[in-house]
Amino acid sequence: MSPGSDERRAQLAANLAAVRAQIERACERAGRSPEDVTLIAVTKTFPADDVRLLAELGVRDFGENRHQEAKDKVAAVADPTLTWHFVGQLQANKARAVAEYAAVVHSVDRVRLVTALRRAAAAREHPLRCLVQVDLGDVEHPGGAGGRGGVPPDQVAEVADAVAAAPGLVLGGVMAVAPLGAPPGQAFARLAETAAEVREKYPEATWVSAGMSADLEDAIAHGATHVRLGRRLLGERGYDR
């Protein structure tokens, strides 16, 4: 750790306490238990030391969206008790590499990627959990302006069926990123409907990965089970790190 690690630890501890309090308040308003919401610390562009400090503070789930950075960070941290989530867009030709360290892929958005992940999972000891990313870019017209990636809601079933049928993969549920230029609550309400449709066919697919630093309360209000937070925990990102 660097000489300033004590100061950084104190900063992260304060941020984490504030985030946990915010999650508790949001859950109270929604009539939910905070224990039903998992915090994923998204550590992209931040060093492995920050992962170690957050782990010391009790965080067990970490998210990355760039393969090379994730691979290097997982190796540097070398803590088998942590769960790594790949939350970024994933190219099919990177599926095998990501499956070597990620326990969960949040951004499954096409059948071709499912096929690549199925092949990659053959080398794993444990199944790879997959979430279908839903495009909520335009709640009235899915796939339209403001989209942040994913499959339109009316095509989620096809991708979910492919995951559920693939050996070595487990259908965990759904994921979405709030659309640009639209109220997040409205979009997350649509995500909740899609999640319910998936659970109707696959009752074990209970995960709803939604909500980031700016909209986690809306996400929790509409049933998010996993929230992905970066800035609120770690501060503003420096992309020249």
C-alpha positions as CSV (number, residue, x, y, z in Angstrom):
1,M,0.0,0.0,0.0
2,S,1.1,3.6,-0.6
3,P,2.0,6.0,2.2
4,G,-1.4,7.6,1.7
5,S,-3.3,4.4,2.1
6,D,-4.6,5.3,5.6
7,E,-6.1,8.5,4.3
8,R,-7.6,6.7,1.3
9,R,-9.0,4.0,3.5
10,A,-10.7,6.6,5.7
11,Q,-12.2,8.2,2.5
12,L,-13.5,4.9,1.2
13,A,-14.9,4.0,4.6
14,A,-16.8,7.3,4.7
15,N,-18.1,6.8,1.2
16,L,-19.1,3.2,1.8
17,A,-21.0,4.2,5.0
18,A,-22.9,6.9,3.1
19,V,-23.8,4.5,0.3
20,R,-25.0,1.8,2.7
21,A,-27.1,4.4,4.5
22,Q,-28.6,5.5,1.2
23,I,-29.4,1.9,0.2
24,E,-31.0,1.4,3.6
25,R,-33.2,4.5,3.2
26,A,-34.2,3.5,-0.3
27,C,-35.1,0.0,0.9
28,E,-37.1,1.4,3.8
29,R,-39.1,3.6,1.4
30,A,-39.7,0.6,-0.9
31,G,-40.7,-1.8,1.9
32,R,-37.7,-4.0,1.3
33,S,-34.8,-5.3,3.3
34,P,-31.3,-3.9,2.7
35,E,-30.1,-7.5,2.8
36,D,-31.9,-8.1,-0.5
37,V,-29.7,-5.6,-2.3
38,T,-26.1,-6.4,-3.2
39,L,-23.6,-3.6,-3.6
40,I,-21.2,-4.1,-6.5
41,A,-18.2,-1.7,-6.4
42,V,-17.3,-0.8,-10.0
43,T,-13.6,-0.1,-9.8
44,K,-12.7,0.6,-13.4
45,T,-9.7,3.0,-13.8
46,F,-9.0,2.7,-10.0
47,P,-6.0,0.7,-8.7
48,A,-5.9,-2.8,-7.2
49,D,-5.1,-1.1,-3.8
50,D,-8.6,0.4,-3.8
51,V,-10.1,-3.1,-4.2
52,R,-8.0,-4.4,-1.3
53,L,-9.1,-1.5,0.9
54,L,-12.8,-2.0,0.1
55,A,-12.5,-5.7,0.7
56,E,-11.1,-4.9,4.1
57,L,-14.1,-2.8,4.7
58,G,-16.4,-5.7,3.8
59,V,-17.2,-5.3,0.1
60,R,-17.2,-8.7,-1.6
61,D,-18.5,-7.9,-5.1
62,F,-16.5,-5.9,-7.7
63,G,-17.3,-4.9,-11.2
64,E,-15.1,-4.1,-14.2
65,N,-16.0,-3.3,-17.8
66,R,-12.7,-3.6,-19.6
67,H,-11.2,-7.0,-20.1
68,Q,-7.5,-6.2,-19.9
69,E,-7.9,-4.0,-16.9
70,A,-10.1,-6.5,-15.2
71,K,-7.7,-9.4,-15.9
72,D,-4.7,-7.5,-14.5
73,K,-6.6,-6.3,-11.4
74,V,-8.0,-9.7,-10.5
75,A,-4.4,-11.1,-10.8
76,A,-3.0,-8.3,-8.7
77,V,-5.6,-8.6,-5.9
78,A,-5.4,-12.4,-5.9
79,D,-8.3,-12.8,-3.4
80,P,-10.4,-15.9,-4.1
81,T,-13.1,-14.8,-1.6
82,L,-14.1,-11.9,-3.9
83,T,-16.7,-12.1,-6.7
84,W,-15.9,-10.4,-9.9
85,H,-18.6,-9.1,-12.2
86,F,-18.0,-8.2,-15.9
87,V,-20.4,-5.3,-16.5
88,G,-19.2,-3.9,-19.8
89,Q,-20.1,-4.7,-23.4
90,L,-18.4,-8.0,-24.3
91,Q,-17.1,-9.1,-27.7
92,A,-17.6,-12.8,-28.5
93,N,-13.9,-13.3,-29.1
94,K,-13.2,-12.1,-25.5
95,A,-15.7,-14.5,-23.9
96,R,-13.1,-17.2,-23.1
97,A,-10.7,-14.8,-21.5
98,V,-13.4,-13.1,-19.4
99,A,-14.8,-16.5,-18.2
100,E,-11.4,-17.2,-16.7
101,Y,-12.0,-14.7,-13.9
102,A,-15.5,-13.4,-13.9
103,A,-18.2,-15.2,-11.9
104,V,-21.0,-13.1,-13.5
105,V,-21.4,-11.5,-16.9
106,H,-24.0,-8.8,-16.8
107,S,-24.1,-7.8,-20.4
108,V,-25.3,-10.8,-22.4
109,D,-27.2,-9.2,-25.3
110,R,-27.2,-11.7,-28.2
111,V,-27.4,-15.4,-28.9
112,R,-24.0,-15.4,-30.6
113,L,-22.4,-14.2,-27.3
114,V,-24.3,-16.9,-25.4
115,T,-22.7,-19.5,-27.8
116,A,-19.2,-18.1,-27.1
117,L,-19.8,-18.1,-23.3
118,R,-21.1,-21.6,-23.4
119,R,-17.9,-22.8,-25.1
120,A,-15.8,-20.7,-22.6
121,A,-17.7,-22.2,-19.6
122,A,-16.6,-25.7,-20.6
123,A,-13.2,-25.0,-19.0
124,R,-14.7,-23.7,-15.8
125,E,-15.1,-25.5,-12.5
126,H,-18.3,-23.7,-11.7
127,P,-21.1,-22.5,-13.9
128,L,-20.9,-18.9,-15.3
129,R,-23.9,-16.8,-14.2
130,C,-25.3,-14.6,-17.1
131,L,-27.7,-11.7,-17.0
132,V,-29.5,-10.6,-20.1
133,Q,-28.9,-6.9,-20.7
134,V,-32.1,-5.1,-21.6
135,D,-32.1,-2.0,-23.8
136,L,-34.3,0.7,-22.1
137,G,-33.2,3.5,-24.4
138,D,-36.7,4.6,-25.2
139,V,-39.4,3.2,-22.9
140,E,-42.0,3.9,-25.6
141,H,-39.9,2.6,-28.4
142,P,-37.2,0.2,-27.1
143,G,-33.9,0.4,-29.1
144,G,-34.4,4.1,-29.8
145,A,-32.5,7.2,-28.8
146,G,-30.7,7.2,-25.5
147,G,-29.9,3.5,-25.4
148,R,-27.0,2.2,-23.3
149,G,-26.7,-1.2,-24.9
150,G,-28.7,-4.4,-24.6
151,V,-31.4,-6.3,-26.3
152,P,-34.9,-4.8,-26.8
153,P,-37.4,-6.1,-24.3
154,D,-39.4,-8.0,-26.9
155,Q,-36.2,-10.0,-27.7
156,V,-35.2,-10.8,-24.1
157,A,-37.0,-14.2,-24.1
158,E,-34.9,-15.4,-27.0
159,V,-31.6,-14.6,-25.3
160,A,-32.8,-15.9,-21.9
161,D,-33.9,-19.2,-23.5
162,A,-30.5,-19.6,-25.1
163,V,-28.7,-19.0,-21.7
164,A,-31.0,-21.3,-19.9
165,A,-30.4,-24.1,-22.4
166,A,-26.6,-23.7,-22.5
167,P,-24.5,-26.2,-20.5
168,G,-22.2,-24.4,-18.1
169,L,-24.2,-21.3,-17.9
170,V,-26.8,-20.2,-15.4
171,L,-29.5,-17.6,-16.2
172,G,-29.3,-15.2,-13.3
173,G,-31.8,-12.6,-14.5
174,V,-31.6,-9.2,-16.2
175,M,-29.5,-6.1,-16.2
176,A,-30.0,-2.6,-17.6
177,V,-28.4,0.8,-17.6
178,A,-30.7,3.8,-17.1
179,P,-31.4,5.6,-20.5
180,L,-30.0,9.0,-21.3
181,G,-32.4,11.9,-21.2
182,A,-35.4,10.1,-19.6
183,P,-36.7,9.6,-16.0
184,P,-34.9,6.5,-14.7
185,G,-37.9,5.4,-12.6
186,Q,-40.0,5.0,-15.7
187,A,-37.3,2.9,-17.4
188,F,-36.7,0.8,-14.3
189,A,-40.4,0.1,-14.0
190,R,-40.3,-1.4,-17.5
191,L,-37.3,-3.4,-16.5
192,A,-39.2,-4.8,-13.6
193,E,-41.9,-6.0,-16.0
194,T,-39.3,-7.7,-18.1
195,A,-37.7,-9.3,-15.1
196,A,-41.1,-10.6,-14.0
197,E,-41.7,-12.1,-17.4
198,V,-38.3,-13.9,-17.3
199,R,-39.0,-15.2,-13.7
200,E,-42.4,-16.5,-14.8
201,K,-40.6,-19.0,-17.1
202,Y,-37.4,-19.3,-15.0
203,P,-38.2,-18.8,-11.3
204,E,-34.5,-19.0,-10.3
205,A,-33.6,-16.0,-12.5
206,T,-34.1,-13.5,-9.6
207,W,-31.4,-11.0,-10.2
208,V,-32.2,-7.5,-11.3
209,S,-28.9,-5.6,-11.9
210,A,-29.9,-1.9,-12.1
211,G,-28.9,1.4,-10.6
212,M,-25.7,3.3,-10.5
213,S,-24.5,6.3,-8.5
214,A,-27.0,8.7,-9.9
215,D,-30.1,6.5,-9.9
216,L,-29.8,3.7,-7.3
217,E,-32.8,4.8,-5.3
218,D,-35.1,4.6,-8.4
219,A,-33.6,1.2,-9.2
220,I,-34.2,-0.1,-5.7
221,A,-37.8,1.2,-5.7
222,H,-38.4,-0.9,-8.8
223,G,-36.9,-4.1,-7.5
224,A,-33.1,-4.0,-8.2
225,T,-31.3,-6.8,-6.3
226,H,-27.8,-5.6,-7.4
227,V,-26.6,-2.0,-7.7
228,R,-23.4,-1.1,-9.5
229,L,-21.7,1.9,-7.9
230,G,-18.4,3.6,-8.8
231,R,-18.3,7.4,-8.3
232,R,-20.2,7.4,-5.0
233,L,-17.7,4.9,-3.6
234,L,-14.4,5.8,-5.2
235,G,-14.7,9.4,-6.2
236,E,-14.4,11.0,-9.6
237,R,-12.6,8.8,-12.2
238,G,-9.3,9.9,-13.7
239,Y,-9.1,8.2,-17.1
240,D,-5.4,8.9,-17.3
241,R,-4.7,6.5,-14.4
